[in-house]
């Protein structure tokens, strides 16, 4: 009987600071995805990315043309992880109080080809 393992990084969505703390209480290393990066990372968070509109690349650059800032932030987390610029993490916790942002992440996880190859709903 074949065994299949999903090697993609799980993304857990939380809606507030209490849920964030609870999600980190199980141990392990996690990355944080949030609209605004916190001043200090909570215990258990080893990397973080924000997704404020706008970015460091020129308008319509070939690497991110047509992609939303949240997808670009997930790309940055992944690249930092694999290139050793951030400690290795085994999951991403997305702090998204807004229902619109949670829906946006769900769409990205399922329809963005690059993101869905690297991440899965967790």
N, C-alpha and C positions, 0 to 999 in steps of 0.2 A: 504494500500500500504506500503510495507516494506521500511524502510530507512536504507541505508548502509553507514557507515562512515569509512573512511580509517584512522586508528590511527597511521599509520607509519609516520615517520619524513620526511618531504619533503627535497630534496637536490636540490639546485639551483646552476647551473654552471655559473660562470662568467669568463671572459678572461683577465681582467685587473683591476687595482686599481680604475679607474673611475666607472666601472661597479660594483665593490664591494661596493663603497660608495653609489651608486644609489640603490643597493639592500638593503642596511641597512637604507636608509632614511625613509622607511615606518614604522619604529619603531619595537618593539618586541625584543626579545633576540635571538641571533643566535650563532651558533658555526662555526668556520672557519676550513676548510680542505684545506691545501696547502702543496706544496712540501717542503717549508721551512717556519717554524713558524716565524711570524714577531716579531721584538724586542718589539714592543708595539701593543697591540690589538686595532683595530679601535673601535670607539664608536659603541655600539650595539653588539659587539662580547663579549661573556661571557666565551667562551672556545675555545681551538684550538688544532689541531692535525696535525702533519706532517707525511709524509710517505716516508722518506728517506729509501733507501734500507738497509737491515740489521735491527736488532731489539734487544730487550733485552732478548728474549727467546733463548734457545739453538737450534741449527739446528735440524729440524725434531721433534720439540716438538709436543705433541698430540693435543694441542689447536690450532695451526696455521700451521701445516704441509700442504704444498701445497697451501697456501693462499698468495696472493700478499700483499705487505706492505700497499697499499691503503685500502684494506679490513680490515686489522688489525687496521689501524688508525680509521676507522669508528667504529669498535668494541670498541676501547678504548674510543671514544667520548660517545658512548651509555652507556658503563659501568660507566663512570664518572658521567653521567647525572643521572642514576637510583640509584647509590650508594651515591649521594650527594657530591661527590668530586668536582663537577663543578656546577655552578648555572643551573637551568632548562632552556633549550632553546627550541624554537618551530620550528626551521629549521636549516639546515646546508647550508652554502654558500661555495662552492668549487671554490677556485681561481686557475684556471688551464689554463694558457696561451697556453700550448702545445696541438695541436689537438690529438696527440697520448694519452696524459693523459685524455683528455675529452672522447675519445673513450673507454679507459680502465675503466673509471668510469661508463660509460653507460653499459658496459658488466657486471661489478660487480653488479650494481643495478638490473640487470635482471637475472643473472645466479648464483650469490653466494647466497646460501640458507639462511645463517645467515644474510647477509646484506639486502637481499630483504625482509626478515621478519620484519626488523626494519626500513628500509628506502624506500622511493619511489622517482622517478624523480619528481622534483618540478617545 
